[in-house]
Amino acid sequence: MLLPWFITLITVLSIYFLDRWENRHIKSLFDWVPAILLAYIIPAIISYVLQLDLSQATIHQYSKDYFVPLAIIAVMGSLSMMQLKSIGWKPILLFISGSFCIALLPVILSLWFSETSLVSITLVAEGYWKGIPPIVGSWIGGSTSQLVLKELVDCPENIFLSVLVMDNVLVNVWTILMFQIIKKSKFLNRKLGITDFGMPQELRSVKKHVWSGWVCFLVLFSFVVLCNWILDSFVVKIIVLSIIGLLLSNVFPRWNFRFVLKFGGILIIIVMAVLGLKLRIATLGFNTSFLGFLIVWLLGHFVFMIGVAKLLNINMAWVPIASMANVGGIATAPAVTAAYEEKWMPHAVILAILSMATGTFWGMFTIYLLEVLLI
């Protein structure tokens, strides 16, 4: 059946060209409704209008076997260890502490409120606990990790869309708050007695001939085909491809980082468009209790990072930078950083890429804890 492929193609092309349209109204739309959310909703709307049920279409198996693994190996293939080293150990440790808190805090909150209806009804009976790992993936690793974790935990489509909408609203509000907080860094440093304002090392880019995009694509695709042939477990496949992607980006000096990162972004849109074919709009719901849970979770992450920054005696500006590298991503992290120090923008990008590379594994950690301690 070619119709699901056609709807997916139309969706991806529409998102791709709209995102590049220099129109202030379109730009404003993408500021509040990101491409990943539109890519998920558009196929669902088309299916709803045409009264189609495409949840069992063969394209979903192709997505799980090829599109998702390709996105994983591409994202992992965009991380350079040499660039990561130039940031310094304190900002990296602060960033990792923020990731750890995001992965662990929902489990602690669930145990803390275990006797309330939030946990017994919303999280357990209504199944909203399955929306927690995709949020961990979204906040730490971005869209790629979010999609992988959705598959791993088998999150229902109606809960996943509800999570996407709430996540989008929170991230937009959080970005605005981080813009304001980073401007108060000097005040916070003074109040908390922070004395270390050291600058990270300058990132130096060496101009050299890199492999063409086609060569990189063939390398990535070959490894995906090989893993599909050898491995049966989806989880094992994702872990192996993550390791291969990391090796490719750090072993081959002519690796094309720019292409691989852009290719990964396009694959994410494709995967979301395919997932949108499964969504039944009539089943969509919005849970206010779960939204409150997310707000407490996000605020707890930020307070924890402030405490870690105080212990490390590191410039408070790194707290909103590291938080946005976790929660925001590769676009918003450098934007927030520019409000304090433009020279740090490349370092924020590297932290965001590190976030993309590790989000899936933090989400697996959360799934394990939830299944052992809550469910």
C-alpha positions in Angstrom: 0.0 0.0 0.0 1.7 3.2 -1.2 -0.7 5.7 0.5 1.2 5.8 3.9 4.5 6.4 2.0 2.9 9.2 0.0 1.5 10.9 3.1 4.8 10.6 4.9 6.7 12.0 1.9 4.2 15.0 1.6 4.6 15.7 5.3 8.4 15.6 5.4 8.7 17.8 2.3 6.2 20.3 3.7 8.0 20.5 7.0 11.4 20.8 5.3 10.5 23.7 3.0 8.3 25.5 5.6 11.1 25.4 8.0 13.3 27.2 5.5 10.7 29.7 4.3 11.8 33.2 5.3 8.4 34.4 6.4 8.0 35.9 9.8 4.6 34.3 10.4 6.0 30.8 9.5 9.1 31.5 11.6 6.8 32.5 14.5 4.9 29.2 14.1 8.0 27.1 14.3 9.1 29.0 17.4 6.1 27.7 19.3 5.2 24.5 17.4 8.4 22.7 16.4 8.8 20.7 13.2 8.8 17.4 15.1 5.3 18.1 16.5 3.9 19.2 13.2 5.4 16.1 11.5 3.5 14.0 14.0 0.2 15.8 13.8 -0.1 16.3 10.0 -0.4 12.6 9.1 -2.8 12.1 11.9 -5.1 14.9 10.6 -4.9 13.5 7.1 -5.8 10.0 8.3 -8.7 11.4 10.4 -10.1 13.5 7.5 -9.9 10.5 5.1 -11.2 8.1 7.7 -8.1 5.9 7.3 -6.6 3.4 9.8 -2.9 3.2 8.9 -1.7 1.9 12.2 -0.8 -1.5 10.7 0.8 -0.3 7.5 4.1 -2.0 6.5 5.9 1.4 6.6 6.0 1.1 10.5 8.2 -2.0 10.3 10.5 -0.2 7.8 10.8 2.7 10.2 11.7 0.4 13.1 14.3 -1.5 11.0 15.9 1.3 9.1 14.8 4.9 9.9 15.1 4.8 13.7 18.5 2.9 13.6 19.8 5.3 10.9 18.8 8.3 13.1 20.6 6.8 16.1 23.9 6.0 14.3 23.8 9.5 12.6 23.3 11.4 15.9 26.0 9.4 17.7 28.3 10.0 14.6 28.1 13.7 15.2 29.9 13.8 18.6 33.6 14.7 18.6 35.5 13.8 21.8 38.3 16.3 21.0 35.8 19.1 21.0 34.2 17.8 24.1 37.5 17.9 25.9 37.9 21.7 25.3 34.9 22.5 27.5 36.5 21.5 30.7 35.5 19.0 33.4 33.4 21.3 35.6 30.7 22.2 32.9 30.6 18.6 31.7 30.1 17.3 35.3 27.4 19.9 35.9 25.7 18.9 32.6 25.9 15.2 33.5 24.4 15.9 37.0 21.5 17.6 35.3 21.0 14.5 33.1 21.2 12.2 36.1 18.6 14.3 37.9 16.2 14.3 34.9 16.5 10.5 34.7 16.2 9.8 38.5 13.8 12.5 39.8 10.5 11.1 38.2 11.2 7.8 39.9 11.8 9.5 43.3 8.7 11.7 42.9 6.6 8.6 42.0 7.7 6.8 45.1 7.2 9.9 47.2 3.6 10.4 46.0 2.9 6.6 45.8 -0.1 6.9 48.0 -1.8 9.6 46.0 -4.2 9.4 43.0 -1.4 10.9 40.8 0.5 7.7 41.0 -2.2 5.1 41.5 -4.6 6.4 38.9 -2.7 8.7 36.5 0.7 7.0 36.3 -0.3 3.3 36.9 -4.0 2.8 36.0 -4.1 5.2 33.1 -0.6 4.2 31.9 1.0 7.7 32.0 4.2 6.2 33.4 4.9 5.1 29.9 5.1 8.8 28.9 7.9 9.4 31.4 10.8 7.7 29.5 10.0 9.5 26.2 10.2 12.8 28.2 13.5 11.8 29.7 14.7 11.1 26.1 13.3 14.4 24.9 14.8 16.5 27.6 18.2 14.8 27.6 18.6 13.4 24.1 16.1 15.2 21.9 13.7 13.8 19.4 15.8 10.8 18.4 16.0 9.4 22.0 12.4 10.3 22.5 11.3 8.1 19.6 13.5 5.2 20.5 12.3 5.2 24.1 8.7 5.4 23.0 9.2 2.2 21.1 11.1 0.6 24.0 8.4 1.3 26.5 5.5 0.8 24.0 3.9 4.2 24.9 0.3 4.4 23.6 -0.2 7.0 20.8 -2.7 9.1 22.6 -0.5 9.4 25.7 2.5 10.1 23.4 0.8 13.0 21.7 -0.4 14.4 25.0 3.2 14.2 26.2 4.5 15.9 23.1 2.1 18.8 23.5 2.9 19.3 27.2 6.6 18.9 26.6 6.5 21.5 23.9 4.7 24.1 26.1 7.1 23.5 29.0 10.2 23.7 26.9 9.1 27.0 25.3 8.3 28.5 28.8 11.6 27.1 30.1 13.6 28.7 27.3 12.2 32.1 28.2 13.0 31.6 31.9 16.6 30.5 31.1 17.1 33.6 28.9 16.2 35.7 32.0 18.1 33.7 34.5 21.4 33.7 32.6 21.3 37.5 32.6 21.3 37.3 36.4 24.4 35.1 36.5 26.6 37.8 38.1 24.0 38.5 40.8 23.7 34.7 41.5 27.5 34.3 41.6 27.7 37.0 44.2 24.9 35.7 46.3 26.2 32.1 46.3 29.8 33.1 46.7 31.0 31.6 43.3 34.6 32.7 42.6 35.6 30.5 39.5 34.8 32.4 36.3 37.3 30.6 34.1 36.7 30.6 30.4 36.7 27.3 28.5 39.3 26.6 25.9 38.6 28.1 22.4 37.3 25.6 20.0 39.5 25.4 16.9 38.2 24.0 13.6 40.7 22.6 11.2 39.8 23.0 7.6 40.3 19.8 5.7 38.7 17.7 3.0 35.9 15.6 4.3 34.1 12.6 2.9 31.1 13.4 0.7 27.6 13.0 2.1 27.0 10.0 -0.1 30.0 8.2 1.3 28.9 8.9 4.9 25.4 7.7 4.0 26.6 4.5 2.5 28.8 3.8 5.6 25.9 4.4 8.0 23.4 2.5 5.9 25.8 -0.5 5.6 26.1 -0.8 9.3 22.4 -0.6 9.8 21.8 -3.4 7.3 24.5 -5.5 8.9 23.0 -5.1 12.4 19.5 -5.9 11.0 21.0 -9.1 9.6 23.0 -10.2 12.6 20.9 -8.9 15.6 17.3 -9.5 16.5 16.8 -7.5 19.7 15.9 -3.8 19.0 17.6 -2.7 22.2 20.9 -4.5 21.4 20.8 -3.1 17.9 20.4 0.5 19.2 23.3 0.0 21.7 25.6 -1.5 19.0 24.8 1.2 16.5 25.4 3.9 19.1 28.9 2.6 19.8 29.6 2.3 16.0 28.5 5.9 15.4 30.8 7.1 18.2 33.7 5.2 16.7 33.1 6.5 13.2 33.1 10.1 14.4 36.3 9.8 16.4 38.4 7.4 14.4 38.1 8.8 10.9 39.7 12.2 10.5 37.7 13.0 7.3 34.3 12.2 8.8 31.7 14.7 7.7 30.1 15.9 10.9 27.9 18.6 9.3 26.3 16.2 6.9 25.7 13.5 9.6 24.1 15.9 12.0 21.8 17.3 9.2 21.0 13.8 8.0 20.0 12.8 11.5 17.6 15.8 11.8 15.9 14.8 8.6 15.5 11.2 9.7 13.9 12.4 12.9 11.2 14.2 10.9 10.6 11.1 8.8 10.2 8.8 11.9 7.8 11.3 13.5 5.7 11.4 10.3 5.5 7.6 10.2 4.5 7.5 13.9 1.8 10.1 13.1 0.1 7.5 10.9 -0.7 5.5 14.0 -2.3 8.3 15.9 -6.1 8.3 16.4 -7.0 11.9 17.1 -10.3 10.8 18.7 -8.4 9.2 21.6 -6.4 12.3 22.5 -6.6 13.4 26.1 -4.8 16.0 28.3 -4.1 15.2 31.9 -3.5 18.2 34.2 -2.2 16.1 37.1 0.6 14.8 34.8 1.4 18.3 33.7 1.8 19.3 37.4 4.1 16.3 37.8 6.2 17.5 34.9 6.5 21.1 36.3 7.7 19.8 39.7 10.1 17.5 37.9 11.6 20.3 35.8 11.9 22.7 38.7 13.6 20.0 40.8 16.2 19.5 38.0 17.1 23.1 38.0 17.4 23.5 41.8 19.6 20.4 41.9 21.9 21.9 39.3 22.2 25.1 41.3 23.4 23.0 44.3 25.9 21.1 42.1 27.2 24.4 40.7 27.7 25.8 44.2 29.6 22.6 45.2 31.8 22.8 42.1 32.3 26.6 42.5 31.5 27.1 38.8 30.0 30.2 37.1 26.2 30.2 37.5 25.9 31.0 33.8 26.7 27.3 33.1 23.5 26.2 34.9 21.0 27.6 32.4 23.5 26.6 29.6 23.7 23.0 30.8 19.9 23.0 31.5 19.1 24.1 27.9 21.7 21.7 26.5 19.6 19.0 28.3 16.0 20.3 28.0 16.3 22.6 25.0 18.8 21.2 22.5 21.2 22.2 19.7 19.2 25.3 18.7 18.2 26.8 22.0 21.3 26.1 24.1 23.6 28.4 22.0 20.9 31.0 21.8 20.6 31.2 25.6 24.4 31.2 25.9 24.6 34.2 23.5 22.7 36.3 26.1 25.6 35.9 28.4 28.8 35.2 26.4 28.9 34.7 22.6 32.3 33.0 22.8 30.7 30.1 24.7 28.2 29.4 22.0 30.2 26.6 20.3 30.7 24.9 23.7 26.9 25.0 24.3 26.5 23.2 20.9 28.9 20.5 21.9 27.0 19.9 25.2 23.8 19.7 23.2 25.3 17.1 20.9 26.5 15.2 24.0 23.0 15.3 25.2 21.7 13.9 22.0 24.2 11.0 22.2 23.4 10.0 25.8 19.6 10.5 26.1 18.6 7.0 25.1 20.8 5.4 27.7 19.4 7.7 30.5 15.9 6.8 29.4 16.7 3.1 29.6 17.9 3.7 33.1 14.6 5.4 34.0 12.6 2.5 32.4 14.5 0.0 34.5 13.9 1.9 37.7 10.2 2.5 37.0 9.5 -1.2 36.2 11.4 -2.4 39.3 10.2 0.1 41.8 6.8 1.4 40.6 5.0 -1.1 38.3 
